[in-house]
Amino acid sequence: MATQTTNKNYNFWTTQIRSVLLSVVLVMGVSISTLYGQNIKSPSDTLRMNKSITITQAIQIALANNTQIKRSLLSIKDANQQVRTAWSEVLPEITASANYTRNLQVPVNFIPEVVFNPDGDPNNLVPVAFGTDNNWSGGVTATQTIFNGRAFVGVSSSKLFKTAQSENLRATTQQIVTQTRQAFYQVLIAEERLRIQRDRLQRLKENLADTRKRLEQGFVDEYAVQQLEVQVSNQQPQITQAEFAVEDATNNLLDAMGVPVGLELGVTGSLKEFDIKDATASVPQNRDLKKVSSMTELRLGAADSLLLNKALQLRGDLRALNVQQKLQNKQIKAQQSRYLPTISTSYNLQWTASEPGTPNVFGTEQSRARSQTLMLNVSLPIFQGFSRDASIQQAKIQLKDLKLQEYQAKQGAQKEIVTATGDIREALQTATARRQALDQAQQGYERALKRYQNGLGSQQELNDAELQLRESELAYSQMVFSYLIAKAQYDQAIGKVPFVSQDPSELQEKIELQ
């Protein structure tokens, strides 16, 4: 008993700690919601009440905590510093220096005697001390680049690099939002499968209890009871598998949200009650699902070429490839500029002073001198082997590779659009039939149950009706799930993902507000 009590206490406190951790994560997630144009109430209140979150709250947490988005934000900050570094190549460079030397012993040089005495011995050397006890020197040097092709190209390239990082952030954000939506839908379909399995178990138990009564009354034999008992026993492992599937789907959602896996988390929504053709939600728990799904307009009547043109304007990955090509053109110009001369000018202002005996900083007017120089430097590379031409050819090859990547990306985008629109059309065309089949299966099961209870139907007839009801429920939920997944893929394919700003300048402003 003591061991059981300890385990219960441990499980209780573990649950409480996990709940607190998730509440903290949710509060952190809301802090960045305004970064993406959302002004939604904190989801922590909802979590405290029912331990579940909506799809909007899941996306907000992902935007705040996902590592890939954080790294993209750091890349933009790094790009800002690279812009400053590029400008330093063309701005003036100013250097100041100062030096003091104290001769503890004045240096001595040996000079032939004939220098001082024409009649002296030329082979005789006379020691002579040169210098003073104290020597000062100092000055200021300013250097300005007048023309440097690579430096000037680097300034404009750095701005493009910053733009490319902003587009990479948009692409990453679009991908993370889509992944979070899909992971959320995966949890919903896993929970729906678990619900179907539990409902079937409940129906089997009710049938088993009713059949046992009928056995006591002599209407059925023991074999009918045994059949139901076997079905009940076989159903429990399927429920266990469904429970683990829900746990795996929840962990995938937590991972997409950027929070520790293993936390207890529920999601709000019901695929069974979701009508993909209705503009409004039939039940309150599906309002947020319907809102997120309808944030991007669905244009199935538009030609694929029009949707592709829209994707070229809005998708972050395609726009990033376009900017990268512009960057590569700049790189070609930078390599070509290595054939051009480099011109710079420098100005030097220098002071020197010498003084014997006790030091007096920079001496007096009589022991101090000043000099100034102005220089113009021109450097023209004549021959550097084949490195310059090879670098130009390499840059051109990389540009061709980027064009191929862009072509492949466009092909992939077009395929994604066609696939997503096809899946959406299929779901819309089968939705009415799936709902009708579900209603008919529900009515059929109720009739079969009444017939069985009244002794007019068989156990096999009831089993068949229950199987049809279970398959219809799963088929309808799977249809809704496929539609929501396809809609998320459609939004990403055309580059218009909910919660992601379409204007790069607006996105940059929101990033700076963080």
Order of alpha helices (4+ residues) and beta strands (2+ residues): alpha-alpha-beta-alpha-alpha-beta-beta-beta-beta-alpha-alpha-beta-alpha-alpha-alpha-beta-beta-alpha-alpha-alpha
